[in-house]
Amino acid sequence: MSETEVLIVGGGVVGLSAAAFLAWHGVSCRVVERRADLSIHPRARGFNPRAVELLRQVGLEPAVLEASKGFAGHTMRARVESLTGKEMFRADLPTATDLDRLSPSPWALCSQDRLEPLLREHAVQLGARVDFGVELSAFEQDGDGVTATVRSRGDGSAERIRARYLIGADGVRSRVRQRLGIELKGTPALLRQLSIVFKADLREYLGERRFAICQVVNDTVEGLLVHDDTLTQGTLYIQYDPAKGQSSADYPWPRCVQLVRAAIGAPGLPVRILDTQSWELSALSATRYGEGRAFLAGDAVHVMPPVGGFGASTGIQDAHNLAWKLAHVLRGKAGPELLDTYEAERAPVAEFTVEQCLRRVTSGTGFGRPAADAGLLDDLTLTLGFRYGEGEYAEPAGEPGTRAPHVQLGDGRSTLDLFGREPCLLTGSAGERWRAAVPDLDVHVVRAPEWAARYGVERDGAVLVRPDGIVAWRGSSPEELPDALARVLCRATR
């Protein structure tokens, strides 16, 4: 029987993120993924600043931004008859004009099929083991851990794995969730879609246009067309309706070739289909985020309509929240009750995000366009303005439960770059007085003049920040700090 501290079921963006985060914390982990390799489907077309901040912490932001460079100008929305036909509507996506003040990290216009290889490589470099073509057959829990049986989809050989904890990041049809008896509730199957990934030279037909998304409507095909940064590969998304007797089987690859040609407006264009995949547009949330030593993350616990790039980004935040807590419990630095805060914190945020994405679809406000009369928050508030434990959304101002505000430091770094593997303290003065209160706590003296106002403290006050960049406590009395730190880590107070 092989052993690992954390077994991760699912090797998509969330499972691989969890592996990278855990390995960065020094936790041994293993990923098993039933697919033979990573998916070629682009799926998520962008990742929000909060997700990029978390990847920045573990050293992945430069690679992600490099992979995003080719998509920098892909900001156009349009409605056309075809790429060569009449253009009925054109507009640029709204931009986050205040982002530089709020975050050191940008929106990353990087498709999921580009991010996942980076995550896998980084996780392995940090020490994680990642096995594709291996599926979970069964698992059972006891008071000390989880025993799982996995099976190779190649030769059928079975292996038993002993882990302290298990993470199910295996998507909307999660086997881990099903075995735990946890349900998804909400609005299922609003639409059924078929994704057609194809190769074709689009350069002549795009001209100078670079689409984030393009709606195509003509007598042959209605759907959404996206293209990659090489302009030689794209994906056509079309709807089908089972109530009308339609199914994905109605779209063999020769028909898909004709649909792609009709969307482009080039009847004789050489087109090669790479893959097709059917899926449901749903808005769902899990009733629980795990049981015992088994936890769920990503699409296994929340499924949201693909508007605004929130789905995968929310899953990355799940993985990060859970990873630091598992690391601290495994190393004896925190009480096991800390793991109970994973669901308590992440479920309300994810449920609210699911609701917001659903409203964007049903209100007709579309891709990333807020509308106050539809009860929608703007993208940045929804991305950065959450507050754990309160259910409130606003610009972070240092309140406990909120993301610690970004303040530019004199050396060019951000305050967010000060947050590492352990809780830390920010103060503007009297650093020695705070260090004396908890000698083994990292204390950073911040000399940026605006930091105290941004964090809501006096200059001789202090702010305790968790490893995930969430404000845990703020105050002016060093005598209160030991108990505050103990509460953060669910340890007995004095």
C-alpha positions in Angstrom: 0.0 0.0 0.0 1.4 3.4 -1.0 1.1 6.4 1.2 0.6 10.1 0.8 -0.7 12.9 3.1 -3.4 14.1 0.7 -4.9 12.2 -2.2 -6.5 14.5 -4.8 -9.1 12.9 -7.2 -9.3 15.0 -10.4 -6.5 16.5 -12.5 -8.3 19.5 -13.9 -7.6 23.1 -13.0 -8.8 22.8 -9.4 -7.1 19.4 -8.6 -3.8 20.6 -10.1 -4.1 23.9 -8.2 -4.7 22.0 -5.0 -1.6 19.9 -5.7 0.6 23.0 -6.4 -0.7 24.8 -3.2 -0.2 21.7 -1.0 3.2 20.9 -2.4 4.3 24.6 -1.9 3.4 24.1 1.8 5.5 21.0 1.9 2.6 18.5 2.0 3.1 15.3 0.2 0.2 14.8 -2.3 -0.8 12.7 -5.2 -3.3 13.4 -8.0 -5.2 10.7 -9.8 -7.1 11.6 -13.0 -9.2 9.2 -15.0 -8.5 10.9 -18.4 -5.5 9.8 -20.3 -4.2 13.4 -20.5 -5.1 17.1 -20.1 -8.1 18.3 -22.0 -7.7 20.3 -25.2 -11.0 22.2 -24.6 -10.4 25.8 -23.7 -13.4 26.0 -21.3 -12.5 28.9 -18.9 -11.3 31.8 -21.1 -9.9 33.9 -18.3 -9.0 34.0 -14.6 -9.8 36.8 -12.3 -7.3 38.8 -10.3 -8.0 37.0 -7.0 -7.1 33.6 -8.6 -4.0 35.1 -10.2 -2.9 36.5 -6.8 -3.1 33.0 -5.4 -1.0 31.6 -8.2 1.4 34.5 -7.7 2.0 33.4 -4.1 3.4 30.0 -5.3 5.4 31.5 -8.1 3.2 30.8 -11.0 2.1 34.2 -12.0 4.9 35.0 -14.5 4.2 31.8 -16.5 0.5 32.5 -16.5 0.9 36.1 -17.7 3.4 34.9 -20.4 0.7 32.4 -21.6 -1.8 35.3 -21.6 0.3 37.6 -23.8 -1.1 36.4 -27.1 -4.7 37.0 -25.9 -4.0 40.6 -24.8 -6.0 42.2 -27.6 -8.9 39.7 -27.6 -11.4 42.1 -26.1 -14.1 42.3 -28.8 -17.7 41.0 -28.5 -19.7 40.8 -31.7 -22.8 39.3 -33.3 -22.3 38.4 -36.9 -23.9 36.3 -39.7 -20.4 34.8 -40.1 -16.8 35.9 -40.0 -17.2 36.9 -43.6 -20.8 38.1 -43.4 -22.7 41.0 -42.0 -21.7 42.4 -38.6 -24.8 43.3 -36.5 -23.1 44.3 -33.3 -19.7 45.0 -32.0 -18.3 46.3 -28.6 -15.3 45.9 -26.4 -15.5 44.1 -23.1 -15.7 46.5 -20.1 -12.3 47.0 -18.5 -11.4 47.2 -14.8 -10.2 50.8 -14.7 -9.4 50.7 -11.0 -7.6 47.4 -10.9 -4.0 48.7 -10.4 -5.0 50.3 -7.2 -6.8 47.2 -5.9 -4.5 44.3 -6.9 -0.9 43.7 -8.1 -2.3 41.0 -10.4 -4.3 41.5 -13.6 -7.1 39.5 -15.2 -5.4 36.7 -17.0 -6.8 36.1 -20.5 -5.5 32.6 -20.5 -7.6 29.7 -21.5 -7.9 26.7 -19.2 -6.1 24.4 -21.7 -3.1 26.7 -21.4 -3.2 27.0 -17.6 -3.5 23.3 -16.8 -0.1 22.2 -18.2 1.5 25.0 -16.2 -0.2 23.9 -13.0 0.8 20.3 -13.6 4.4 21.1 -14.3 4.7 23.4 -11.3 3.0 21.0 -8.9 5.4 18.2 -10.0 8.4 20.5 -9.6 7.3 21.3 -6.1 7.1 17.6 -5.3 3.5 16.5 -6.1 2.9 13.2 -7.9 0.4 13.5 -10.8 -1.0 10.3 -12.5 -3.3 10.4 -15.5 -5.2 7.4 -16.7 -5.9 6.4 -13.1 -9.4 6.4 -11.7 -10.8 6.1 -8.2 -12.7 2.8 -7.6 -13.6 3.1 -3.9 -12.5 4.7 -0.6 -13.3 4.3 3.1 -12.5 6.5 6.1 -11.5 5.9 9.6 -10.4 8.1 12.5 -6.8 8.5 11.1 -7.2 8.8 7.4 -8.6 7.5 4.1 -7.9 4.2 2.3 -8.6 4.5 -1.4 -8.5 1.9 -4.2 -7.5 3.3 -7.6 -7.3 1.5 -11.0 -5.3 2.0 -14.1 -7.5 2.6 -17.1 -4.7 1.2 -19.2 -3.8 -2.3 -17.9 -6.6 -2.5 -15.2 -4.2 -2.9 -12.3 -5.4 -1.8 -8.9 -3.5 0.0 -6.2 -4.4 0.9 -2.6 -3.4 4.3 -1.3 -3.4 5.4 2.3 -3.8 9.1 2.8 -4.5 11.4 5.8 -7.1 13.4 3.8 -8.8 13.2 0.4 -9.9 16.0 -1.9 -12.5 15.4 -4.5 -11.9 17.8 -7.4 -13.4 15.6 -9.9 -16.0 17.9 -11.4 -19.8 18.1 -11.7 -20.2 14.3 -11.9 -17.9 13.9 -8.9 -17.5 10.3 -7.8 -16.2 11.4 -4.4 -19.3 13.6 -3.9 -21.6 10.7 -4.9 -19.9 8.2 -2.6 -20.3 10.7 0.3 -24.0 11.0 -0.5 -23.8 14.8 -1.0 -26.3 16.4 -3.4 -26.1 19.4 -5.8 -29.1 21.7 -5.7 -30.1 24.6 -7.8 -31.0 25.0 -11.4 -29.8 22.2 -13.6 -29.6 22.0 -17.4 -30.6 25.5 -18.3 -29.1 24.7 -21.7 -27.4 21.8 -23.3 -24.3 22.7 -25.3 -21.9 21.0 -27.7 -18.3 22.3 -27.8 -16.6 21.7 -31.2 -12.8 22.2 -31.1 -11.3 22.5 -34.6 -8.3 23.4 -36.6 -8.6 25.9 -39.4 -6.7 28.9 -40.6 -8.8 31.9 -39.5 -6.3 34.7 -40.2 -7.9 35.8 -43.5 -11.4 35.8 -42.1 -10.6 37.6 -38.8 -8.5 40.3 -40.4 -7.5 42.7 -37.6 -10.4 41.6 -35.4 -9.6 39.7 -32.2 -12.7 38.3 -30.4 -13.2 37.4 -26.8 -16.5 35.9 -28.0 -18.4 36.1 -31.2 -22.1 35.1 -31.6 -22.9 33.7 -35.0 -26.4 33.6 -36.4 -27.3 32.4 -39.9 -29.6 29.9 -41.6 -27.2 27.0 -41.0 -25.8 27.6 -37.5 -26.4 29.6 -34.4 -23.7 29.5 -31.7 -20.7 31.1 -30.1 -17.3 31.2 -31.8 -14.0 31.7 -30.0 -10.4 31.4 -31.4 -7.0 31.0 -29.8 -4.0 33.4 -30.1 -2.5 31.5 -33.1 -5.7 32.2 -35.1 -5.5 28.6 -36.3 -7.6 26.9 -33.7 -11.1 27.7 -32.4 -14.1 26.3 -30.6 -17.7 26.6 -31.8 -20.4 26.2 -29.1 -23.9 25.2 -30.2 -27.1 24.4 -28.3 -29.3 21.4 -28.7 -32.7 20.7 -27.1 -33.5 17.2 -25.9 -37.2 18.3 -25.6 -37.2 18.5 -29.4 -35.6 15.1 -29.7 -32.2 16.5 -30.3 -29.0 15.0 -28.8 -25.2 15.3 -29.2 -25.4 12.2 -31.4 -27.0 14.4 -34.0 -23.6 16.1 -34.6 -21.1 13.6 -36.2 -17.8 15.1 -37.1 -18.7 15.6 -40.8 -21.7 17.7 -39.8 -19.5 19.7 -37.4 -17.2 20.5 -40.2 -20.1 22.0 -42.2 -21.2 24.0 -39.1 -17.7 25.4 -38.6 -17.5 26.4 -42.2 -20.9 28.1 -42.0 -19.9 30.0 -38.9 -16.7 31.3 -40.6 -18.5 31.9 -44.0 -16.0 29.8 -46.0 -17.7 26.8 -47.6 -14.5 25.3 -49.0 -12.2 26.0 -46.0 -10.1 23.0 -44.8 -11.4 22.2 -41.3 -10.2 19.4 -39.0 -12.2 18.5 -35.9 -10.1 17.8 -32.9 -12.8 16.9 -30.4 -16.4 17.4 -29.4 -17.8 17.5 -25.9 -21.4 17.9 -24.6 -22.2 19.7 -21.4 -25.0 21.4 -19.5 -25.2 25.0 -18.5 -26.3 24.8 -14.9 -26.3 26.8 -11.6 -25.8 24.4 -8.7 -24.4 24.3 -5.2 -23.6 21.4 -3.0 -25.4 20.8 0.3 -22.1 20.1 2.0 -18.4 20.5 1.2 -17.3 17.1 2.5 -17.5 14.6 5.3 -14.9 13.5 7.8 -11.5 13.5 6.1 -12.9 13.8 2.6 -13.4 17.3 1.1 -14.8 18.6 -2.2 -13.7 21.6 -4.3 -14.4 23.3 -7.6 -17.2 22.0 -9.8 -17.7 19.1 -7.4 -19.4 21.6 -5.1 -20.5 24.5 -7.4 -21.4 24.7 -11.0 -22.0 28.2 -12.5 -22.9 29.5 -16.0 -19.8 30.4 -17.9 -20.1 34.2 -17.7 -17.3 36.4 -16.4 -14.8 33.7 -15.9 -15.8 32.9 -12.3 -16.1 29.1 -12.3 -12.5 28.0 -12.5 -11.3 31.0 -10.5 -13.7 30.2 -7.7 -12.4 26.6 -7.7 -8.8 27.8 -7.4 -9.8 29.9 -4.4 -11.4 26.7 -2.8 -8.2 24.8 -3.3 -6.1 27.6 -1.8 -8.3 28.0 1.2 -8.3 24.3 1.9 -4.5 23.7 1.2 -3.1 26.0 3.9 -5.5 24.7 6.5 -4.7 21.1 5.7 -1.0 22.0 5.9 -1.3 23.6 9.3 -3.4 20.7 10.7 -1.0 18.1 9.3 2.0 19.8 10.9 0.3 20.2 14.2 0.3 24.0 14.0 -3.5 24.2 14.1 -6.4 22.4 15.7 -8.4 20.0 13.5 -11.4 22.4 13.9 -9.7 24.7 11.4 -10.8 22.4 8.7 -14.5 23.0 9.6 -13.9 26.6 8.5 -13.4 25.5 4.9 -17.1 25.0 4.2 -18.2 27.8 6.5 -16.1 30.3 4.5 -16.2 29.0 0.9 -19.8 27.8 0.6 -21.4 31.2 1.0 -19.0 32.9 -1.4 -19.5 30.2 -4.0 -23.3 30.1 -3.6 -23.4 33.9 -4.1 -21.2 33.7 -7.1 -23.4 31.0 -8.6 -26.5 33.2 -8.0 -24.7 36.2 -9.7 -23.7 34.2 -12.7 -27.3 32.8 -13.1 -28.7 36.4 -12.9 -26.3 37.5 -15.7 -27.7 34.8 -17.9 -31.4 35.1 -17.0 -31.4 39.0 -17.0 -29.8 39.2 -20.4 -26.9 41.4 -19.1 -24.5 39.0 -20.7 -20.8 38.6 -20.6 -19.3 40.6 -17.7 -21.8 43.5 -17.8 -23.1 44.6 -14.4 -26.6 45.9 -14.1 -27.8 47.4 -10.8 -31.5 46.9 -11.6 -30.7 43.1 -12.1 -29.2 42.9 -8.6 -25.7 42.4 -10.0 -22.4 43.4 -8.5 -19.6 44.6 -10.8 -16.9 42.1 -11.6 -14.2 43.5 -9.2 -16.5 43.8 -6.2 -17.6 40.2 -6.8 -14.0 39.1 -7.2 -12.3 41.0 -4.4 -15.0 42.3 -2.1 -16.1 39.1 -0.3 -16.1 38.9 3.5 -15.9 35.6 5.2 -18.5 35.2 8.0 -20.5 38.2 7.1 -21.9 37.7 3.6 -21.1 41.3 2.7 -19.5 42.6 -0.4 -17.6 45.9 -0.6 -14.1 47.3 -1.4 -11.8 45.6 1.2 -10.7 48.1 3.9 -8.9 45.8 6.3 -11.9 44.3 8.1 -11.4 40.8 9.6 -12.7 38.3 7.1 -11.8 40.3 4.0 -9.0 40.0 1.6 -6.0 42.1 2.8 -5.8 45.3 0.7 -3.0 45.7 -1.8 -0.6 48.6 -1.0 2.4 49.2 -3.1 5.7 49.0 -1.1 8.8 51.1 -1.7 10.7 48.2 -3.2 8.0 47.6 -5.9 6.4 44.7 -4.1 2.8 44.6 -2.8 1.7 44.0 0.7 0.2 40.8 -0.7 3.8 39.5 -1.4 4.5 39.6 2.3 2.0 36.7 3.0 3.7 33.3 3.0 3.2 29.9 4.5 2.5 31.2 8.0 0.3 33.9 9.5 2.1 37.3 9.7 1.6 40.7 11.2 1.7 44.1 9.5 2.4 47.2 11.5 3.6 50.7 10.7 5.7 51.3 13.8 6.5 49.8 17.2 7.6 46.6 15.5 9.6 45.4 18.5 6.6 45.8 20.8 4.6 43.5 18.5 7.4 41.0 18.0 7.7 40.6 21.8 4.0 39.6 22.0 4.5 36.5 19.8 8.2 36.0 19.2 7.9 33.3 16.5 5.4 35.4 14.4 6.7 37.1 11.2 6.3 40.9 11.7 6.5 43.2 8.7 7.0 46.9 9.3 5.2 48.7 6.5 6.4 52.2 5.7 4.1 53.0 2.9 2.2 56.2 4.1 -1.2 55.0 3.1 -1.1 51.5 4.5 -2.7 52.3 7.9 -5.7 54.0 6.3 -6.1 51.2 3.7 -6.1 48.6 6.6 -8.2 50.7 9.0 -5.7 51.0 11.8 -3.5 53.6 13.5 0.2 53.6 12.5 1.1 51.9 15.8 -1.7 49.4 15.4 -1.3 46.0 13.7 -3.1 43.6 11.4 -2.9 39.8 11.6 -3.1 38.2 8.2 -3.6 34.5 7.4 -1.5 32.6 4.8 -4.3 33.0 2.3 -4.1 36.8 2.6 -7.3 37.1 4.6 -7.3 39.6 7.5 -7.8 37.6 10.7 -7.6 40.4 13.3 -6.6 44.0 13.7 -6.0 46.0 16.9 -3.7 48.3 18.9 -3.0 46.1 21.9 -0.1 43.6 21.7 -1.5 41.8 24.7 -4.5 40.7 22.6 -2.3 39.2 19.8 -1.5 35.7 21.3 -5.2 34.9 21.8 -6.1 36.3 18.3 -3.5 34.0 16.7 -4.7 31.0 18.7 -8.3 31.7 17.5 -7.1 31.9 13.9 -5.5 28.5 14.2 -8.2 26.9 16.3 -5.8 26.3 19.2 -6.6 26.5 22.9 -6.1 30.1 24.2 -4.3 30.9 27.4 
